[in-house]
């Protein structure tokens, strides 16, 4: 109800502000602004109406799509309008005795609002599907001869509702991964955002990406139904069983606090998979000690751990795990990502938020994810497929 009132007020005030800022300069430009204003309003109110009247399961992909798009539209439409209102009417308040408004303040507010809308729109229409393949050559001291040149593809954080209405986009990504002819495909979790129904029939699409020695995955914290506000404990238990079934249907071996040995000619890779539960800052990790205990002697140990913070907490300097692969952060879906400079607000929560990290002989790679969460855009933080090639040092 509060949101409804705020939206209604901003509708009226932002239109009044546009009239006073633009119409004196150009009637045709004001007419165009009104058309755009009405179209955006219709889209916003339609989304709000559908979310409020939605009466099916919370974790249906369409519902999650609606929630994300409503959040994105509020960020792209409501917030810029609020900026216009605040700057314009603050100027009028300052000039209340003389009349009129501070034109420079109104124009500044309008410019900021337009820039914000443009950036979010670009991040929604282009940024979230601007998939980038990151090629990483990983040098390992004492690497077994049969593992030289081994190609590992890591993907993470699919959040499958991202691809609602875009199944062909997901298909293309899977086909592109398959065309890489990977030796291993390793997925570090968060297939879903709220629950198992988000999968729809996407398991049939994910299964199109195959590797020579098998696909392996762990579950991320979202896969446990933590964020569905209507799940009971029994619902969460059932959700995990369904998620595991669907991940397996997607072509993956699911590692739940356990390990497996993958034989590659005369070499042996130990794959360790740890589950991740909870929500920030109370993230819970699975039993790494238990997973390592069942692993015999191998030539290389690779850990799949959804949460990158686990590396510092439980892995580096405390185990003999060679490579840890993580995801989870999404690079907070916004920041600066260039060849020369990388920054994201995610770094203040996850020091290892993206890329390669090394301490001694142990390394970690953090993948930025393929999907989006909560808001349907990525601003200068492209989704990622990682291709890791092993080389002897």
N, C-alpha and C positions, 0 to 999 in steps of 0.2 A: 504493500500500500504506500509506504514511504517513497519507494522508487517510482511508483506510478505518479505520485504528486510532483516529485522532482522533475520527471520527464515532461509532464504537462507544463510546468512553469517554464522550463528551458525552451520548450517549443515556442511559447508566446514571446518570451524575452529575447531570445536569439533572433527571431524574425524581426522584432522591433529594432534591435540593434543593427541588423543588416540593412534595414530600411534607412536608418539615419546615417550609416557609414557609406553605403554604396549608392543609394538612389540620387543624392545630390551630384554625384560624379558622372553616373551613367545609368539611364533608365533601362537600357537593354541589358546591361550587365546585372542590374538588380533583378530583372525579370528572369535571367538565367539562374541567378543565385536562389530565387524563390523555387524554381522548378527542381533544382538539386536538393534544396531543403525539404521539399515535399516528398520526393522520391526516397530520400534517406529516412525520413520520418515514417513513411509507410512500411519500409523494410524493418525498421526498429520495432514498431508497434506490432507488426505481424509476428516477428520472432517472440516478442514478449507474450502475445496472446497464445501462441502455440506452446510455449514453455509452461504457462500458467494452467492451461487446459489439458496438458498431456496426462494421460491416465493409464499408460502401459508400464511395463517393467522399467525401472530406473536405468538399467545398464543396456538398454537397447541402443544400437548404434545411432539411430536417428535422434534419440533424446540427447545423447552426448553431443552429437553434432549441433543440435539446437542450443544447448547450453554454451558450447564454445563460441558459436556465432553470435549469440546474444552478448556474451562477455566482450567479444571483439568489436561488435557494433557499438556497445556502450563506450569502449575505449576510443573508437574512431569517430563517433558522432556526438555522444553526450558530453564527453570531456572537452573536446574542442569548442562545443557550444558554450560550455560553462566558462571557458577561458575568454571567449568573446564577450559574454555577459559581464564578467567581473571587470575586465579591462575597460569596456565601453562605459558602463554605468558608474564605475569608480571615477572616470574622467568627468562624467556629468555631475557627480556629487562634488568633486573638487571645484567645478565651475558653476556651482549652483547659484551663486549671487550674480555672476556676469551672464549666465546662460550659455547654452551650447555645450560642447564637450572638448576634451583634449584630443584633437585629431590624431596626434602622433601615437597616443596611447591606444586609441581604438584601432588604428591601422596595425600597430605592433601586435595587438591581441589577435586580430584577424589573420595576420601573416603566420603567427605561431600556430593558430588553429588549422590553417590550410596546410602547413608543413606537417603537422602531426597526422592529419587525416591522410595525406599523401603517402607518408612513410608507412603507416599501418596498412593502408590499402595495397601498397606494393608488397609489403611483407606477407599479406594474406594471399594475394593473387599469384605472386611469383616466389617470394622468399621461402615459403614452407615446402614448396616442391622443387626448389633449386638444389637438387641432390648433388653432392660432391663426393667423388671418390678420392680418398686420401691414401696414397701409396707410401708405405712405411717399410724401409729395409732395416731389419732388426738383427744386429750382430750379437751372436752368442758365443762366448768363449767355450771352447771344447765341444762345440756342436757336433753331434754324430754325423758321419758322412752321409748316411741315408736321409738326413733331414735337411741337407743343403738345398736351398731353393724352394723349400716347402712353402706353399701359398695358402695363407689363412685369411678367410674373409670374416670380419666381425661386423655384425649389425646389432642394434640395440633399440629399446624404447620405441617400438612400432606404434603403440597406442592406436589400435586399428580403426577407431572412429575417425581418425585423421583422414582415412581414405574412403569414408562414406561418400557416395556420389562420385568417387574417383577410383573405381576398381581397375580401370585400365592403367592408371598411374602406378598402382601397386603391382600390377602384372608386369609392367615395363621394368620396374626396379628388380623384380625377381628374375626376369629374363636376362637383364644386364648382369646380375650376379652370376647366373648360370653360365653366361657367355665367358665369364672370367675363368671358367674351369678351375675352381678352387679345389685344393686338397682337403681342406676342412672348412666348414661353416660353423661359426660359434656365435650364439645369440645370448646377450647378457640381460635379457628380461624386460618386463613391462610390455607384454603383448597387449594387455588391456589397460583401461583407465579405471573402470569401476567394477566390471564383472564379466563373466564368461559369455554372456549373450552379445557382447560387443563384437565377438568374432564374426557373427553372421556365417557366411560361407567362405570367409577369407582363408581358412585352413587349406582349401583346395588351391588357392593362389600361392600361398607361401610354399606349398609342397613342390612348386615348379623350380625352385632353386635347389640344386643338388650339388654335392661335392663327392670327390673320389673316395674319401675315407669316412664319410658320414657327417651329419649335422647334429650339433649338441647345443643344449640350452639350459639356462637356469630361470627361475621365476624371480621377478622383481617385486617390490613392495606393493605396487598397484595390482598385481596379479592375485593377491590374497583377499581382494574385496574390502580392503581397509576403508576405502573412501565412499562406499555405498551407504548412504545414511539409513537405509531401511533393512539392511542385512542383520539378521540375528547371528549368533555364533554358529548355529546349525547351518544357516544359509552360507556363511563364510566357508565352513568345512565343505559343503557341497560345491561351492564355487571353485575351490581349489581342485577338487576331483575333476570337475568339468574342464577347467583350464588345462590341467595336465593332459586329459584326453584329447583336447583340441590341439595342443602343442605337439603331441605325438602324431596326430592326424596331419599336422603340417610338415611332417618329415623329420622331426627332431627326437633324439634321445634326451630325455629330461633327467638332469642331475640334481638330486635333492639331498644335499649334505652327504654326498658320496663321490666316488671317483671311478673312472674307467680307464682301461689301457687300450690305446690304439696302436696297432702294429703297422709300421711302415717299413717294409722289407725287413732288415735286421735291427731296426731301431724301434724303441718303444716310447710312446708319449703317454704320460699320465695326465688325464683331464680331470680336474677337480671342480665340482659345482656346489656353490653355497647359496642357500636361499636368503632373501632379504625381506624383512617384514617391518611394519610400523610406518611412521611418518616423521619427517624432520621436526624437531631435533632428536626424537626418540626412535631412531632406526635400530632394528634388532637384526643381528647376523646369525646365520646358522652355525652349526658345530663344525668348525674347520678341523679340529683335532680328530674328530670321529671320521671325517672324510679322508684325512691323510692316513689314518691307521690301517685302512683296508688296501692301501696302495703299496704294491711291491716295488722292487728296484726298477727304475725307468731311466731313460736317457734325457728326458726333458719333462718338466712339470709346468702345466698351464692351469691357472685358476680362473674360473668364471665367477666374478663377484660383482653383483649389480652396483653396489655402493662403493664409489672410489675411496671413501674415507677408511674403508676396512683395510686397505693396503698398509697404511701407517699404523693402524691399531693392532692388526693381527698377523701381518705377513712379513714385511720387510725387517730383516735382522732377527726374525723369530722363527722362520721356516726356511726350507731350501727350495721354495717355489721360484722357478725361473721367470715366468711371465704371468702377470695378472691382467685380465681384461675386465673393464668396467664400463658403466654407462651412467644412467640416472640423472645427470645434471641438465641435459639438453643445452648446456651453455646458457641456461635461463631463457633461451630462444631470442636473446637480443644481446647486442654488444658490438664489438669491433673485431673483425676477423680478416686479417690480411696476411700476406707472406711475411711481413716485417714486424707486425704488431698485433697482438691478440689480447683482448680484454673482455670480461663479462662480469656483471654483478654477482654471478654465480661463484666467483673466486672467494667471496667473503664467507661462503658456507662450505664450499668444497675447494680447498687449495689446489687439488688436482682436478680441474673441471673439464679439461680437454687436452688431448695430445699425449705425447710420450714423456715418461719420467723414468729416471734411472738412479738407483742408489747401489753402488758397488756392482755386483753381478746380477742384481734383481731389477726387473723393469716392469712398468705398468703402462698400459695404454687405456685412455678414457675416450670413449666414442660419444659424439654429440647427439646420437639418436636419429631415427628416421621420421618419427611422428611429432605431433604437437600435443601439448597438454594445457588445459584450462582456457587458453587463448589461441585462436586459429592462425597465428602468424609467427614468422621468424624474421627478425630484423637484423640483417648482417650476421646471421649465425646459421649458416647452411646446414641442412640435414646431411648425414654422413654414412657412407659405406667405406669401411676400412679394409684395405688390402695389405696384409703384413707378409713380407717375404723374409724367411729365415736365412741368415748367412753366418758362416763361421768367422769368428774374429781373428 
